[in-house]
């Protein structure tokens, strides 16, 4: 476990943290020494305001840049997430809170794999130069980077997708 070097432990809020990428991100952040708050669709508890020095990390998708037929509505929602990321980063000016987004490529989660035959999964795995699906842990690593040491990165989208264009 890597401990934070600042006197005050940083807090992260992970929405959708009960499974898949969100769960892996929460586990990685906790192992990196962050205090982790997990929120998921079934939790009605009110996760408090983020204090100065915090980080907000939204989730987009690399499907936005791929322009795949049949994904127009999904890509539109992720385009909105990317716009909100930049606007919120600017809106929190002076609060020392970074706002970024992670845009995963095809990632081996139950949600991604469900209903896809092996040929489709293999084809999608070969779309990137690393020729494999991402793992939830790959995405969690990007989240941890943005939540921790990346304090000068703000209002950006990190495409964690193995190099898919």
HELIX and SHEET records of a PDB file:
HELIX    1   1 UNK A   20  UNK A   31  1                                  12    
HELIX    2   2 UNK A   63  UNK A   66  1                                   4    
HELIX    3   3 UNK A   72  UNK A   91  1                                  20    
HELIX    4   4 UNK A  110  UNK A  113  1                                   4    
HELIX    5   5 UNK A  118  UNK A  125  1                                   8    
HELIX    6   6 UNK A  136  UNK A  147  1                                  12    
SHEET    1   A 2 UNK A  11  UNK A  15  0                                        
SHEET    2   A 2 UNK A  35  UNK A  39  1                                        
SHEET    1   B 3 UNK A  55  UNK A  61  0                                        
SHEET    2   B 3 UNK A  98  UNK A 104  1                                        
SHEET    3   B 3 UNK A 157  UNK A 158  1                                        
END                                                                             
